[in-house]
Amino acid sequence: MSFEETYTELENIVKKLEGQKVSLEESLHLFNKGIELSRKCLEFLNESKGKILLLTDELNNLTEEFKVVE
Amino acid sequence: MEKNYISVTQFNTIIKNIFSAEEMLHNIAIFGEVSGFKISGKHAYFNLKDKGGVLACSCFFYSKTYIPKEGESVILKGSPDYYVKGGRFSFKVDKIEAVGVGALYKQIEELKIRLTAEGVFDESHKKPIPKFSKNIVVITSKTGAVIRDIATTVRKKNPVINIIIYDVKVQGEFASKEIVDALNNVDNFNYDCVILARGGGSLEDLMPFNDEQVVRAMFNLKTPIISAIGHETDFTLCDFVADFRAATPTAAGDMVAYDYYKAMYDIFEMQKRIRQDALNILDNNMHKTKYLVASIGSGMERLYKNNLARLKVSDMRLVNSMQALQVKREHSVDKFITSLDKLNPTRILKSGYFRVYKENLPIMSIKNIKVGEKINVLGADGRLLANVIEIMEDEL
C-alpha cells in the first residue's frame, strides 16, 4: 500500500469516527486501526525524508566534484 | 631699277624644288638617336642625331608609327623637305623603326597586345596564393643570389616550410625552354606554390621572361605562381600572367611564407579562448544543475512537510473524534444515572421532603387524617412520631 492509499484509509476512518454513529466496539476497532495507519504513514514519511536527504546530499556532492574537475 | 634679285618665296621655292628633284634622297633610311621628341597636335617634331650631326625631323600623324623614347636609337624612313613659308629644312618622317632595345620593347608590346586580346592576362584566371604553404618550389638559377634572398626571407618567418629549388638557366638562348620544362614539371608534384625568380638585368637578359611559350606555360599552370623578376621597376610579361607579382625575390619570399611564430601564437590564443568558452558553458550548466538540485531538494522537503502536516491533522481528528465519542458516551451514562437517581425516594427525602405514614401506610391526602391522630414522619436521616394539631385544606 502506498502512502496516499494508507492516508486515504486513515481519513475514511477519521470521517467515520467524526460521524459519531458507531458502536463502542466498532469505534475502538476503528481507533486502533486509525492509530496503526497513522504510524504507517509516519514511517513512510520518515523513510522518504531519509531518502530525500540522501539524494540531495549525493547531488550536492556530485556538483561539488564537478567543480573540482574544473 | 634693274631686276637683279628674286623674292624670298621664289628662292625658298627653288630650294624646295632642288630637294624634291633629288630622287636619291627620297625614301631614304637614316640611323640615329632621337632627341627632343615633342608632340604638337597630330604631329611630332624631334631631332635625330649622332656624334657628328643633328637632323631636324617632322612626323605628320605620328600615331600611325612607332613612338620612340628619348635617346632611343631608331631608323627613320622618309624624305627631305624644305618648308617654304618658314624657310626651314626638315626631314619628313614616314616611318620610325625601333632597333636594339627599342625593337625588343616593340616585340614585347606586340606580344602583350596579342595575349591580352586572348585573355591570357585576365584577372579572372588568377588563382589565390595559399595562406599556409607547406611545400614551395622556386624556379631559378641555383647559383644566383636570388635563391639565398628567398630562403633567408622565408626562414626569418617560418622554420618549417619546405623550399625546393628547381635549377634553370635564367638568361641566354636555352633559358626559356628550360623554364617552360620546369613549369610543366613542377605542376605534377602538388606543391602549394611556385616562385619564378630572377635577379635584375638588362632587357636582353630578361627576355626569357617575355617569351610567349613561358607566358603560356605559366598561364596553363594549375599551381599558383608568383613572379619575382628583376628589380621593382622591371616589368616582364611573366609579371602580367603570374597570379601574384612580387616586386623582388625578397618580396616573393615574404609573400609565400606565413609567419610561423604568429600562427603558433594565434593558435595558442584560440585554444585558450575555446577552452575558456567551454569552461563557461560548463559553469553555466553546473549552476543550472545546482539550482535544479536545490529546487528538487526543497520541493521534496515541502512535499514531506505537507504530508506530515496532513498526517498530524488527521491524527488530531482521529484522537479528537474518539475523545468526543467517549465524552458523548460518558455523558449519556451520566444522564441515565441522573434520571435513575431522580427516581430514588431517598434522593427526594434528602432534598428536605418528608414522607407521612399512618399505621405503616403512606398518606397521600389530608383527608385521610384527623386532628389528634398520631402519624409517623419519615425523613432522610430518621423518623419521628407526631400528633396532628390542626388540618387546613389548601386550594392547589
Boltz contact constraints between the chains, C-beta under 6 A:
constraints:
  - contact:
      token1: [A, 10]
      token2: [B, 314]
      max_distance: 6.0
  - contact:
      token1: [A, 14]
      token2: [B, 314]
      max_distance: 6.0
  - contact:
      token1: [A, 14]
      token2: [B, 317]
      max_distance: 6.0
  - contact:
      token1: [A, 14]
      token2: [B, 318]
      max_distance: 6.0
  - contact:
      token1: [A, 17]
      token2: [B, 321]
      max_distance: 6.0
  - contact:
      token1: [A, 17]
      token2: [B, 322]
      max_distance: 6.0
  - contact:
      token1: [A, 18]
      token2: [B, 321]
      max_distance: 6.0
  - contact:
      token1: [A, 20]
      token2: [B, 325]
      max_distance: 6.0
  - contact:
      token1: [A, 27]
      token2: [B, 325]
      max_distance: 6.0
  - contact:
      token1: [A, 31]
      token2: [B, 322]
      max_distance: 6.0
  - contact:
      token1: [A, 34]
      token2: [B, 318]
      max_distance: 6.0
  - contact:
      token1: [A, 38]
      token2: [B, 315]
      max_distance: 6.0
  - contact:
      token1: [A, 41]
      token2: [B, 311]
      max_distance: 6.0
  - contact:
      token1: [A, 45]
      token2: [B, 307]
      max_distance: 6.0
  - contact:
      token1: [A, 45]
      token2: [B, 308]
      max_distance: 6.0
  - contact:
      token1: [A, 49]
      token2: [B, 304]
      max_distance: 6.0
  - contact:
      token1: [A, 52]
      token2: [B, 300]
      max_distance: 6.0
  - contact:
      token1: [A, 56]
      token2: [B, 297]
      max_distance: 6.0
  - contact:
      token1: [A, 59]
      token2: [B, 293]
      max_distance: 6.0
  - contact:
      token1: [A, 63]
      token2: [B, 290]
      max_distance: 6.0
  - contact:
      token1: [A, 66]
      token2: [B, 286]
      max_distance: 6.0
